[in-house]
Amino acid sequence: MSSTQARLRQLAPVLDALPWSWGITGGAGFAMASGLPVLHAGSDLDLLLRIPQRPDPAALEELAGRLRAAPVRVDLQIDTGRGGFAFAEWLRRDGPVLLKTDLGPRLAADPWMTAEPA
């Protein structure tokens, strides 16, 4: 078993308990798909979480705490269905997040907003 698979086995119960679907991206996804040894001991685990509707902020705070306690550093991207953003950026709460959309990147105070960009 690769170290990537071992890390996922440790973290999967936390992710599976969430009400949202998740998947592997980035270097970890590439390593698992290709079998190439592209990761090292200090590599983070790139994950995607699909949250199509604005969740309860307390649920995201709980998730943040669980990720901080994880045995591996996690780089989590959130997909809202309208675009994606870095979870760590959203946790800052000191301004808008960079929402990557089909129409290009834009700053969004609420990444789940339903209005079309101007």
C-alpha positions in Angstrom: 0.0 0.0 0.0 1.4 3.4 -0.9 1.7 6.2 1.6 -1.0 8.1 -0.3 -3.4 5.2 0.2 -2.4 4.9 3.9 -3.2 8.6 4.4 -6.5 8.2 2.7 -7.4 5.2 4.8 -6.8 7.3 7.9 -8.8 10.3 6.6 -11.6 8.5 4.7 -13.8 7.8 7.8 -13.9 11.6 8.6 -14.8 12.4 4.9 -17.3 9.6 4.6 -19.2 10.8 7.6 -19.9 14.2 5.9 -23.2 14.7 4.0 -21.3 15.7 0.9 -19.4 13.8 -1.8 -15.6 14.0 -2.0 -12.7 13.0 -4.2 -9.0 13.1 -4.6 -7.3 15.6 -6.9 -3.8 17.1 -7.5 -0.7 15.1 -7.0 -2.3 12.4 -4.8 -4.9 11.7 -7.5 -2.2 11.7 -10.2 0.0 9.3 -8.1 -2.9 6.9 -7.5 -4.0 7.0 -11.1 -0.6 6.6 -12.7 1.3 4.6 -10.0 4.2 7.1 -10.4 6.0 8.1 -7.2 5.4 11.8 -7.4 4.6 12.4 -3.7 7.1 12.7 -0.8 6.6 12.5 3.0 5.8 16.2 3.2 3.2 16.2 0.4 -0.2 17.4 1.3 -3.4 15.6 0.3 -5.4 17.4 -2.4 -9.1 16.8 -2.0 -12.4 18.1 -3.5 -15.6 18.4 -1.5 -18.9 19.0 -3.4 -21.2 21.3 -1.4 -23.9 22.5 -3.8 -25.9 24.5 -1.2 -24.7 26.9 1.5 -24.1 24.7 4.5 -24.4 25.5 8.2 -21.3 27.4 9.1 -20.9 25.3 12.2 -20.6 22.2 10.0 -17.7 23.8 8.1 -16.1 24.8 11.4 -16.3 21.3 12.6 -14.8 20.0 9.4 -11.9 22.5 9.7 -11.2 21.2 13.2 -11.2 17.6 12.0 -8.8 18.5 9.1 -6.5 20.3 11.5 -6.3 17.1 13.6 -5.8 14.9 10.5 -2.6 12.8 10.2 -1.8 14.6 7.0 -2.0 18.2 5.8 -5.1 18.5 3.6 -5.5 21.1 0.8 -9.3 21.1 0.3 -11.2 22.7 -2.6 -14.9 23.3 -2.3 -17.1 22.9 -5.4 -20.4 24.8 -5.1 -21.7 23.8 -8.5 -21.1 27.4 -9.6 -17.4 27.3 -9.1 -14.7 26.3 -6.7 -12.6 27.9 -4.0 -10.0 27.0 -1.4 -11.5 26.0 1.9 -8.5 27.6 3.7 -9.2 30.9 2.0 -12.9 30.8 3.1 -11.8 30.0 6.7 -9.9 33.3 6.9 -13.1 35.3 6.9 -11.3 38.5 6.2 -12.7 39.2 2.8 -14.1 37.5 -0.3 -12.7 34.3 -1.7 -11.5 33.7 -5.2 -14.2 31.7 -6.9 -13.0 29.8 -10.0 -15.9 29.6 -12.4 -16.7 28.7 -16.0 -16.8 32.4 -16.7 -13.4 33.0 -15.2 -12.2 33.8 -11.7 -14.0 36.4 -9.5 -14.1 37.5 -6.0 -17.2 36.3 -4.0 -18.2 37.2 -0.5 -20.6 34.3 -0.7 -19.5 31.5 -3.0 -22.9 29.9 -2.9 -24.8 33.0 -4.1 -27.2 32.4 -6.9 -27.0 35.7 -8.8 -25.0 35.7 -11.9 -21.8 37.7 -11.9 -22.0 41.2 -13.3 
